[in-house]
């Protein structure tokens, strides 16, 4: 059933009664409004770490709306495709835990699935996202075995099912290339056809006359992708092709540039295959772009620069927030501990014991001599945290008691500095006044004791 469609009877009634206003324009307006709502939801998940993000999103808005409008008019699911999730980084020494997907991929899949769920809240037919893995397109250039690419792809499909990410589909090789393949691929037949896939892709969709240097210099999208490739290749391959005897740093960077250009040429062919297989889908991308032809997405909701889960690790902070960084960056800091899932490392978690120890050390380092405290420098946090306090049902200091402490501290500050106080305790009820007065006396005794010592 079409969500915004009209029946033949509707048109018959309109033709018989010219005085009745047509609701066709209302339907069109409603469809347009729905398309805008959907695009705004998608934009909330877009890549947003660059200063020109809003300009990039605005550039492609007319095109993206026209694509979404087609689904709305037909009353069908909004379909999107995203080339992504190739394999784990080649840098297993510093960037990632291993070959298989971990918590980083789970967070990314969950984020994409939640985007589709939210679209369904404003448009009942909903949305589906097809992930088109580009692993076999590039893995041999980066020294990633075909077997590892297979293992990663199978594990991420299983993860989507296990975690209930029901709005995500995955394409298969047969969706992209017309080569003879077994009805069901397994590890051996996948590896056996990996080279055939790459050969067909380049022969069918590659351009022999493609001047990649000219593309880099004249096409902003190509240039941004090229620079992104160079950045991650330099860190991904540093342990596979280490700089040292027989390879200078200059030679390494030169060869990385060459690899990046090879990836661009294959990427051009792959983009052609994706467009042929999914001609009407809204095109998403993980790469920074001008925003005119595809929506650049952020797969990880992280304040750090890492937004693709296969290039990093993730960590859960004590406040419940997730952050992303290279595995080695987390390992260097003792406040992070590794959490295993399914018998292997999956993510980092903030170690509250180490965090508490670090905070204690910071407090000790920041404490001032007692003589300075007697001159009016009262530590408000210490007054609240180190003394007995009235507690509410959740075990925390009641907010009105905290306010009372602040008022008494202001009084103490004024008296110790020989200034008239502008605050009084008359706003306190008697029980709280006694409590805070007791805290104040104990603080004064504490400071005098430190002076005597």
Steps between C-alpha positions, in 0.01 A plus 500: 500500500641840405555728793414817305312349203149577375249241379319516163179584689673807643576632153146418381342701778732792427407501130126495573507785746719789389395704800673262739861608559759253381696331772781410260701805603446418865628149438804635321573742783465223755737278302753781471478568872557132573802489268649797681447334838671185379797690359539696822518172692767369263695826533513448879718195432717676241872565526523818704865545598578762237434874511311497169263215592183706467604631158571146383160376617321790335678437168339163443164568660299540173642176357449303821142624535421398143622147574299475823191649329488202265458261792247721675288541186498124445433434867794260526793465737775758470802305376859604559835340420834549669834359379676421829619234748784354289734336756688594813797733459827345391658656808427235763794625706363840597157575353268199544471181707495246219335368185138479616246776571463613861303753704593777255313326218208424731465868587519598133238247389277603789531864399399426141213280614373771735501745209266270308279455806465875539405536133224245564363724773423778250428278200320167572648299208837565663850469359763238424873535458711267287867476593720428199831368626797621300745263667597299193545819299804613698617228739786369285645852471521522880636153565170370644442131414178406321426261788506787750261699282263203492521449877428868568202506265344186641549616859342841440196341336463269800535799734216684325272200545603432860453863607166537323604767250205413280512798265841414354572277201830389349575463131681200356752466216227383263321834550796686350663279239367258239747218541419129548472440873379211716145541630639534853851622564714362779850600604678291235278599205511863612880503502509311168290773336662803664739561210221439246290763676773764486583421138135524387442818700792681337429368151128576513492833684856635483612773260818434304539869421446616858762763584506465876740789554269730306202370701678578825585852390162591346237296687452610866332170598788298354757723668339467845479123465863488386620700799295277731654189346849638547438579867372158597746310280796664668383374840353169380812377320775628728559159661458304175750716312712648781732788434860402555780332316410492132195728535524867584213706636489689171476175303226371730284810449563490126379140482199578717399765245529238226279258694245774565473566127456129429218496755339799329501326162344187646258716696386663178415158357332391824284815504381409150405151615310638801310748285408223256382267777316763707398772251211644703645479851601807697880488489684528830877511547759483778728748322508874524348649187351814349160362594357540151463132408513306825439550870823467700423301815657473844473137607618567856343766718836609635656838569837368384620478142436127458157441346552167319500197734746288303776761549484534879388373838228641724489567873214542747549791737374498859227746403363259237643682199688312227819634348725365224875494445780269394527194723855598597388841626266334749758240600750770602260642758455284815150634558372281213445126537422251223159332498466162326190384314459157341841404632697782337577869566213723395531847656653707778327613818597777736648340812328679788769391746773654288281802438446548874871463566579757232245743641644458851848577370373808322326621814815451708708685243254787490468547879647822635678554835273528804621857568357602162172326577476701825538813288170424338570229239243243599469186285126477436511156340695359793251649743217316326677174420710440814239569766187316615195623314128464482424256220195449285348176374771456236788535741607842373516823689164676480513801267362741758769386747767568237359853463517542875864394504577760235335771712701404809821492299425854384460604865831335594673661203380842613600453865844358425574785261365764741214590267135546589292204390213552261355157575320381807368171623152631560379328184581159651265301711630425848603137440700581188660800666626275780633249251689756295626683808639169624669445163647849518640444849655171396657663196648778717634240741647306211681803365632604846628148559690515171652834608622355831650203320 
